[in-house]
Amino acid sequence: MSNKIKIGISIGDVNGIGLEVILKTLSETKIFDYCTPIVYGHTKVASYHRKALGISDFAFNVINSPDAANPKKANLINCWEEDVKIELGVSNEIGGKYALLSLEKATEDLVNGHIDALVTAPINKHNIQSDTFKFPGHTEYLQEKSKSNDVLMFLLSDDIRVGVVTGHIPVGDVPKSITKEKIVKKLQLMNESLKKDFWIEKPKIAVLGLNPHAGDNGLLGKEEETIISPAIQEAFDKGIICFGPFPADGFFGKGSYKQFDAVLAMYHDQGLVPFKTIAFGSGVNYSAGLSFVRTSPDHGTGYDIAGKNIADPSSFIEAIFTAIHIVKNRREQEDLLRNQLRSGGKLVETAFDLKDDAN
């Protein structure tokens, strides 16, 4: 039990569906066979949501630190003392304030190694802005806390994996934000994650173009010829098995993504629209390149359905199990490397079943 993976969970916007999907997930006691969940929030807020959902046979084990977590129960750490006025379905400063308090405490424990991974419930990127949070979203905030030079927004499901070169920026800023160096770095992060986190020995990556028809030989844009193709060649020369640039519409329309282990899109909607069309409700957002493990569901705060007991927890459940798989894979790789160094022998390459380790 002492080695069971501790999964920290931030509650997101208290007026959204975060706590609903958390409560529904942790009501399934089989989850405790795989991890020790620790929710960062407050008992009164959790109780409000529990009553709104009509859940009567559930209670948190309240603790002061992850060390006190009960491996057979859903644990909760209180992150503030005052009462909170909850207005389900409303975007306001209260939702942002307490989402941030939850995230800050969970991240602190994550950085200090008190928990093994973090699963974040959805925040509102507008109302969470403050003097201590001036980021487009979770990914950028956690990148700073991780002190990582770069991070890859990596969307995962059993059927498809998609990363993006540019994340939460306006579409008008995309062309000037794409450089050969940035594409190569994202390909390196993707390739390293596929090997380290998912144990795919020789990942095969597809790279999308920026313009319609991937520029149509320069007729519809020059970025493919001057930036993207040279980046692909440089990455290939560095040992990354990557191909492209592919026209995004035909690539997804023909199902070509099925021939690759992952796809690198140039901007947010180019990658996330097809991903969510293919895997909505079961997809997971993973921040590759951080020093720690962080995942989240592929949906937002869901204000329109908050408190109506209709939010689907499937994506949140997948986010938890994805975090568990990645932590286990990293631990096993570290053990293999330690044994290799200890014995002076050659590391034995192990092939894992791709489907089992996709999440």
HUUR-V71484 format. One record per backbone hydrogen bond with DSSP energy under -1.0 kcal/mol. NH is the residue of the N-H (numbers start at 1). CO is the residue of the C=O. Records with the same first field share a line. If there is no record, write none. Layout:
# HUUR-V71484
NH->CO + CO
This chain:
# HUUR-V71484
4->1
7->36
8->117
9->38
10->119
13->122
16->13
17->301
21->17
22->18
23->19
24->20
25->21
26->22
27->23
28->25
29->27
31->28
32->29
33->30
34->31
35->31
36->5
38->7
39->75
40->9
41->77
46->42
47->43
48->44
49->45
50->46
51->47
52->48
53->49
55->50
61->74
63->76
68->65
69->66
73->70
75->37
76->61
77->39
79->41
89->15
90->87
96->92
97->93
98->94
99->95
100->96
101->97
102->98
103->99
104->100
105->101
106->102
107->103
108->104
109->105
110->106
111->107
112->108
113->110
114->109
116->6
117->6
118->293
119->8
120->295
121->10
128->124
129->126
130->133
141->137
142->138
143->139
144->140
145->141
146->142
148->143
152->288
154->286
155->162
156->284
162->155
163->263
164->153
165->265
166->266
169->167
173->170
174->171
177->174
183->179
184->180
185->181
186->182
187->183
188->184
189->185
190->186
191->187
192->188
193->189
194->190
195->191
196->192
197->193
198->193
200->194
205->241
206->262
207->243
208->264
209->246
214->211
215->212
216->213
219->216
220->215
226->222
227->223
228->223
229->224
231->227
232->228
233->229
234->230
235->231
236->232
237->233
238->234
239->236
240->235
242->240
243->205
246->207
251->247
252->248
253->249
254->250
256->251
258->255
259->256
260->257
261->204
262->204
263->161
264->206
265->163
271->267
272->268
273->269
275->271
276->272
277->273
278->274
279->275
280->276
282->279
283->279
284->156
285->296
286->154
287->294
288->152 + 286
295->118
296->285
305->302
308->305
317->313
318->314
319->315
320->316
321->317
322->318
323->319
324->320
325->321
326->322
327->323
328->324
329->325
330->326
331->327
332->328
333->329
334->330
335->331
336->332
337->333
338->334
339->335
340->336
341->337
342->338
343->339
344->340
357->353
358->355
